[in-house]
Amino acid sequence: MSAIVGIAAGLLVAFVFFADFNKTDQNAGENKSKAEKVYVPYGEKDEYYMMTSGGHSGQLFVYGLPSMRKIRTVPVFTPDPATGYGYDEKSKEMLGGYTWGDFHHPAISETAGEYDGKFLFANDVGNNRVAAVDLSTFHTVDIMSLPNMGGPHAGVFVTENTEYIALPTRFARPLDGKFADLDQYETEYKGVVSMTTFDQEKKKFELAYQIVLPPWSYDLSDAGKKMSSDWIVMTTYNSEFATTNLEINASQNDRDYIVLFNWKKLEEEVSAGNYDDVNGAKMIDPRKHKGAIFAVPVAKSPHGVDVTPDGTRFIASGKLAPMMTVFSFQKAFDAIEKGEFTDEQFGIPVLAYEDVMEREVDPPGALGPLHTQFDDRGNAFNTMFISSEVVKWNIETGEVIDRAPTYFSPGHATATEGDTVSPDGKWLVALNMIAKDNFLSVGPSHPESMDLYDISGDKMEHMMAVPVDPEPHYAQIIHRDKINTIKIYPKEEDRKNSVWKQDDTRIERIGNEVHVYGIAMRSKFIFDAKSERPDAVTVKEGDRVYFHLTNIDLDQDITHGFGINDYDLNFEVQPGQTSTLEFVADKPGVYPIYCTNFCSALHQEMSGYLLVEPK
């Protein structure tokens, strides 16, 4: 009986939130139906995770679908005082001194073209980095800097079995960090694709090789699937080689290019030693290897290029041309085999547009197509930035089936399992850049927003719009059954710097270094159990201090924080985790230590002192 009352109360609350009482009774009924579709009662969980890029916040946002409830912010490229990410020794070293990142595209690791739920990869357009998030802990585990790059905007996308994480660059630059005047743009500036690998056991990146390309700008890319799995496709713009006022000067040509390269062939050439060492990277020029790279003309300044789930086609979104162009991989392969090229651009053989193009899809009045997603019934969904809508159309025929408004100006969209070989066609989220007047005002800058659509029927049904922190460039949605998180870190008694018993806690001095091997447990810190005051540490001014702290509360969700008052220091240790905080005690005095993450009824008592004796 209590369960029934609970569900009824939940539906009532949902109705109050979703219903618009200014509309007719008929509309109120529609809204109640929408509320029922997305309502997740207490005790139940969402069916999907949505992993959303946090743009220039450098963070990963995790949402539940269909409720659109935000579950977690995962720090990736930017320090996060809430969790102490970037303050403890390991994460501080990973960030390498950077204080921000521009995270555009998340990519979940794949096996046989399906999300496998193990890792998520992220690009930093601002500082040329790639990161990996372990989806068993939702912690960032590695970040690697990429030489010779000018902002890996066109990544990250993974090949069918995560053999490679591909990151094409946005801006062309001179290689090897050299200087060259902008008047030398065509000869000295280069585009580059980084092909990185990730060791899932060691949780470490490696830069396998880089590909040197003409100084075009590479906007987005995608990896092939099934029959096209050896290939990667990329959109380009600025084939005019403009170096100023790109808004005008990079939009002069009627056509730019889709670039296709065969990563399997390039892998073989690199293995055979056919590369140059450039700034520590194995740099290969694909134009020197027959059959490695080709270009196809496309409507000017395209944005997205997306491979269909069956891997037979790639679809370019025109951005400045009001249409989507469907290209056939098989037609491209046939033309390549016959050697039918129209000309060369920068040494790259160019295939005839008519030989590879299958159809153009031009919905009347639709403007600014940016990105394509898919369902399980042969349909594509395109976001239209300028006309603020999502267009649903059939891939085989090009027939436009439905159009639904967005609120407003969508960039990318993401569908459930939408980048895999088997999207499930249930939900689609438009990631909007503008949300004017949709929410309570918070000043001149309005939040970005996301629109949720039910795409399970013939017609798309708009469910709701929710605000989101800047800036949701791209997202991927994975079914919850594919994510297997751990509840606590395993108790590894031989883990470096860990302490698991109170009697083993200690403070050791080595010259001017002080190492504190302590534990955190409800509701105390113990730094030296044999001391008169186990929760106090005394050092000398100028000492380098290391707090090695292990959380021995092996109980899920019992995280302890560690803040030192007036020292601008804070980090956390999750259940079973050991972390190290390193700093120089450069301020003499007495500084309270306290747990910054609420952990128990006696959380307030979980404290201690750092005493810094003056010189």
N, C-alpha and C positions, 0 to 999 in steps of 0.2 A: 504493500500500500504506500509506504513512504517513497519507494522508487517512482511509483506513478505520480505521486504529488510532486516529486522533484522534477520529473520530465515536464509535467504541465507547467510548473513554475518557470522552467527554463524556456519553454516555448513562449510563455507570456513575456518574459524579459526580451527575448529575441524579437517578438512582435513590436514591443515598445521601441526598440532601437531601430528597426528597419522600416517600420510603417511611416508613411508620409501623410499626416492627418490633414494636410491642405488639399489632398487630391480626393477624387471621388471614391465612393465605397468600392467600386469595381477595381480601381488601381490599388486600393489598400489590400484587397484580396490577393492581387498579384504579388505584392510585396511580401505578404505573409508566406506565400508559397516559396518565394526566394529564400526567406529566412529559414524556413524548414529545411531547404536543400543544403544550406551551409552551416546550420547549427550543429555543434558537436557537444552533446550533453556532458556534464561533469562525470568523470570516471571513464569516459571514452576518449579516444585520441584521433587526431587528423589522419587521413589516409596517406597523405603525401608530405614530403619535405620540399620546400622551395628554397634553393640556394641562390641568393641575389647578391650581385656585386654592389659594393658600397661606394663606387666611384672614388672621388678624391678624399673620402674619409679613410680610404685604405683598408676598410673592414669588410667582412662577409656578414650579410644579414640572413638569418634563417627563419623562415615562416612555415606555418602549418597550413595545409590546404585540405578542405575548402574553407576553413574558418577564417583564413588570412590573419591569424594571430601571430604576432612576432614572438619567436621562441628564444632567440639568442643572437647576440652580436659576437662574432668571432674575430678577434684582432689578428690581422695578417701582416700588413705593411706599416702599421702605425702603432706607436706605444699606446697602451690602454691602462690608465691608472685604476680602473675598476677591478681589473684582474692582476695588475702588476706586470702585464706583458710589456716587455721592453725595459723592465727594471731589474729582473733577475738575470743572472749571469748568462744563461743559455739564450734566452730570447733577445737580450741586449746585443749579444754577439751576432745573432741572426740578422737583426735590423741593421747592423753595420754603421750605426750613427745617423741613419736617415730618420727624419721625424714625420715624413708623410709618404704616401704612395697613391697612385691613381689606378685603382683596381677596376678594370672594365669587364672582363669576361671570365666567369667560372666555367670549368670543364671537369665533369666527373669522370673518373677512370672507367674504362670500358673493357669488357671481355666479349669477343665475337660481336661487337657492335652494340652491346647492351650495357647500360650503366651497371657496374658491379658493386657500387657503394663503398669502395675501399678508401679512395683518396679523392680530393678535389684540388684542382690546379688553378692558379690565379696569375694574371699578368699585372705588372706595374708599368703603365705607360709613362709615368712621370720619371721613373728612375731606372728603367731597363732591368727589371728583376722578374723572376718567376718564383712562385711559392707553392708549397704543398701543404694541404690540411689533412690530417689523419681523421677520417670520419668515424673511427672507433672512439675517439676522445674529443673530436671537434677542436683539436689544438693544431696550430701551425707547427710543422716539424722540420721544415727546411726552406731556406730562401737562397737563391743563387743569382748573382749579378751576371749580366750578359754583355760581353764586350762588343764593340763595333755597331751597336744598335742605336736607333734614333726613336725609341718609343714603340714597343711591340704591340701596337693597337690591333693588328690583324690576328693576334692570338688571344687566348690559347685554345687550340683544338687538338684533340687526341686522335691518333690513328686507331684502327678498328680493335686492336688488342693492346692499346696503350704502349705500343712499341716506342712511339715518339710523342712528345708534346711540342707542337709546332708554334712558333712565334714570329710571324713576319713583321717587319718594321713599318712604321708610319712615315717618319721623316728620313730622307736620305742625308748621309753625312760622309765626310772623308773617312776612310778606314784608318784603324790603328791610332785613333786619337789625334791625327795630324790636322794642321791648319791648311785650308785652301779658301781663297776668296770666292764669293758667290758667283762672280763672273766665270768661274771654272766649274760651274755646277754640273754640266753635262759630261765633263771628262773626269773630274776628281771626286764627285759625290756618288755614293752607291746605296742601293737598297740591299737589305740583308734579311735572310730568314734564319732563325736559330732553331736547330733540331736538337732538343734535349731529351735525355732519357732519365728515368727515375727508378732507382733500386728500391722496391717495396719492402725488402727485408731490412736493409740498412737505413731506409728512409732518407736517401740522399740523391740529389740531382747530379747529372753529369752533362756537360755540353758536348754532344757527340760530334756535330759538325755545323758549319754555317754555309749558307748559299749566297753568293754575291749576285746582285740583280741590277738592272738599270735604275737610275734615280727617279723612278716613279714613286708615288705614295701608295702604300698597300693598306687597304681599309679593313677588309674582313676576309676570312678564309674558312674553309671546311675540309675535312678529310673525307675521302671516298669510302664507300661501303660495298661489301660483297664484290661484284664484278669490277668495281672501280677502286678497290681498297688500296691499291699501290699508289694512288694519286692524291694530290692535294690541289685544290683550286683556290685562287685569291682574286679579289677585286682590286683594280688600280684606279687612281685618278691622277691628275697632274701629269698626263703624258705630254703636256706642253712645256715641261721643265720650268715652270714659273718659279721665281724666287721672291716675289713680292706681290702684295695685293691678290692673293690666291682666289679670293671670292670671285674676281672677274677673270684674272689671267689663267687660272687653272680650269676654266670652264669654256674654253674657246673651241676645242675640237668636238665634233659631233660624236666621236667614238673614243672610248678608252678601251681597256682590255681586261679580260679574264685570263689570268696566267695559270697554266696547268704544269705541274712538274711531277715527275715520277720519283718518289722518295726511295723506293726499293733500288732503282738503278743507281741513284746517287750514293746510297749506302754501300753498294758494291764497289763503286769507284773510289770512295773514301777508304774502304778496306784495302783496296789495291794500292793505296798510297798516292792517289791522284788528287792532291790538294796542296795548298800553300799554307804555311803557318802565318797567321795574321793576328798579332796581339794575343797570342796564346790559343787561338782558335784554328781548327782545321777548316780552311775556307776553300770551297769548291766552286768553280765557275761552270754552271750547267750547260752553257753555250758551247763548251769544248767537248761535250759528250753527246753524241747523236742519240736522239730519242728521249732526252732527259727533260726538255722544256719546250712548251709551245704557248701561243697566245691566240685568243679568240676576240675579235672586236665586240664591243658591247655598248649600249646606250651610255652617253656621257656620265661621268662621275657616279658610278654605281656605289651602293653601300654593301648590303649583304649578298653573299652567295652561299646557297644552302643545298646540300646533296639530299635527294629524296630518300626515304627509308629503304627502298629497294636498291639504291645505289646506281640506278640507270641514268639519272638526269641530275643536272645542277641548274638552279634557278637564280638568276640575277635580279636584284631589285634596283630600279633605275635611279632613284632619288631625284635627279633633275629631269628624267623622262618619266611620264606618267604610266609606266607599264612594267610588268614582269616579263622576263625573257626566259623561256625554257630551252635548255640546251641538252643534247643527247651525248652521253659518253660514247656510245657505240658509234654514232656518226663521227665523233672526233677521232676515235681509234681507226675507223675506216679511212678517213682522210689522211691520217698520219701514215698508215700503211701504204697508201697509194702515192704518198709524197705530194699531195695536192695543197700547195701553199700559195697565198697571194703575194706575199713579200716577206721581208724580214724587218723587224724593229729591234735595233740594238743587238743584232745577231740572233734574235729569237724568231723562229719560223712562225708565221701568222696564218692560221687556218681561215678559210672563207666563212664569213658569218652565215651565209645561206646554207653551207654544207653541214654546219653543226647545229644551227638553230632549229628547234622543233616547232615552236609557236611563240607568238607574242600575246600576252594577256593584258588588255587595256580597258579596265572598267571605266565607263563614262563618268567623267568628273572626279575620279579618284586621283589624288595628287601626292607625290612624295613617298613612293613605296620604299621601305627600308629593310624589311627582314621577313623571312618565310618560316613558318612552322607547319607541322603536319598532324593529321589524325590517322586512324587505323582503317579508313574507308576511301583512301585515294584522294583526299582533299588537302589543299594547301590553304594557309591563312596568312595574309600579308598585312602588316601595319602600314598605315598611310599617315605620315607625319603632318603633311600640310592640310589634308582634308579631314584629319582626326577621326579615323575609323579603322575597323578591321574588315578586310574583304576575304570571304571564303570562296574558293573556286576549285574546280575539278582539274587534277593534273593531266589526265588523259585527253580531255576535250577542251580545256580552257574556259569552260562555261562558268560564269559567275553565279554562285548559288545564293549568297546572302551577303549583306553588309550591315555592320552594327557600329554606332558611334562610340568614340572613346572620349575621355574627359581629362586632359586633352593632349594632343600632339604626341602620339606614341613613338618611341624609338624602336626598341626590340619588343618581341613577344616571346613567351615561353609556354609550351604545351606540356601536358603530363607525358613524361618519357619521350619528349618531342624531338630530341636529336639522336634517337636510337634507331635501330632497324625495325623496332616494333612499338611505335607510339600507341597509347591506348585510347586517345580521343575522348577524354572526359572533360578536362578543364583547360582553359587558356587564360593567361594573364598578360595584359598589355602593360608595358612599363612606360609610363608617361613622363614627359619632361615638364609639363605645365599643369597646374591644378587650380587656376585662378577662381576664387570665390566658392570653391567646393567645400571648404572647411572653415572653422573659426579662424579669424585673422590673427596672425602672429607677426604682423608688421609688413614692411615693403616686400620682403621675400617670402613667397608662398612655398609650401612643401611640394615636392614631386608627388605623384600618385600612381596607384596601380588599379587597373580594372580587372575584375574576375568575370569570366564568361563560362557558362555551361555550353560545351560544344558537342554534347552527346547526341543531340537531335539534328534534324535537317536545318533548323534555324538556330543561330547563336542566341543565347539568352544572357543579357547583362545581369550579373548578380549584385555587385556592389563596387564602390570605389573606396580605397583606403589611402591615407597619406603614408608617405615613406620618407625617411631621411635621404638627403642627396648622396649618391645619385644612382638610380637603378639602371645601369647600362644594359645588363643582360642577366639572365637567370636560367637555371635548369631545375626541373621538377622530377624527383625520383620517388618511387613507391617506398613506403616505410619498411616493407618487408626486406628491402635490400640493404638497409642500414642496421648494422649490429654494433651497438655501442657497448663499452665496458662500464661496469658500475663503480669499480674502484681500480686504482693502479695495483698490479700484482705486488705482493710482498717479496721483494728481491733482497734477501739479507746480505748479498755480496755487492749490492749496488754501491757505486762510488759515493762516498760522503754520507751514506745513509746511517741512521741510528734507529734501532727498533725497541731498545729497552732503556728504561730510565737510568739504570746504573751505568749504561755505556755513554751517557751524555758527558761532554767534557769541553774544556777550553784549552787550546794549545797555542803556545807562542813560539814562532820561528823567526828570530830577529825582530823586525818591526811588523811582521805579519801575525795577526791573531785569527785563529780558526775556531769558530764556535760550532760544535757538532751537537745540535739540539733537536728536540722534538716538540711538536704541537699536538695537544690532545685536549678534549673537553675537560676542564676549562682553564688550562694553564700552558705556559711555555716552561720547559725545563732545559736550561742551557748547561748546567753542571749540577747533577743530583747530589754531589758530595759537598757542595758549597753551602754556607750558612743561608744564603739567599739564592736558590737555584734559578731564579728568573731575572737575575741581574748580571750584567757584563761590564767589567771595568777595563778600559784600554787607555793608551796614552795618546795625546794629541799628535797627529802625524802617522799613527799606525794605519796599515791597510787591513781592514776587517772583513772577514768572510763569515757570514751566517749560513751554515749548511743546515737546512731545516727539513725534517721529515714529519709528515702528518701521519701519525700512527692510529688515527681513528679510521679503522677499515670499515666504514659505514657510508653508504652512498649519500651524496649531497652534503656531507659534513666537511665543508671547505673552511680552512683557516686563513685569515689574512695576517700580514705582518707589517705594521707601519711604525716608523720611528718619527716621533713628533719633532717638528722643526728641522728635520734633515732632508725633507723632500724625497723620502724613500718609502716604497710600499710594494709588496708582492704577495702572492698567495700560494698555498700548497693544497692541492686537492687530495682526497683520501688515498693514502698509499704513495703519494708523490714526494720526491725529494728535490728541492730547489736551492740554489745558492744566490745570496745577495752579497755583492762586493762593493766596498766603498772605502774612501779614505776619511778617517775621523779627523777632519780639519777644523772642527769647531769645539773648543773645550766647553765643558758644562755638563748638565744633567738633562737627559732626554728620555721622556717616557716612551715605552714600547707598548703597543696594544694590538689586539686582533681587530682587523678592519672588516672582516666578513662575519656577519652575525651567525653564531654557531651553536648557542645553547642558552638556557635561562641564566647562566652565570657568565655569559659572554663579556659583560662589562668588567668582570673580575679577571679576565684573561689578559694579563698585562705584565710589565716588568720595567726595567730601567737599563739604559745605556749611560754609563758614567765615563766621560772623557776627561782624564786628568790633564791639566795644562802643562806645557813644557817647563 
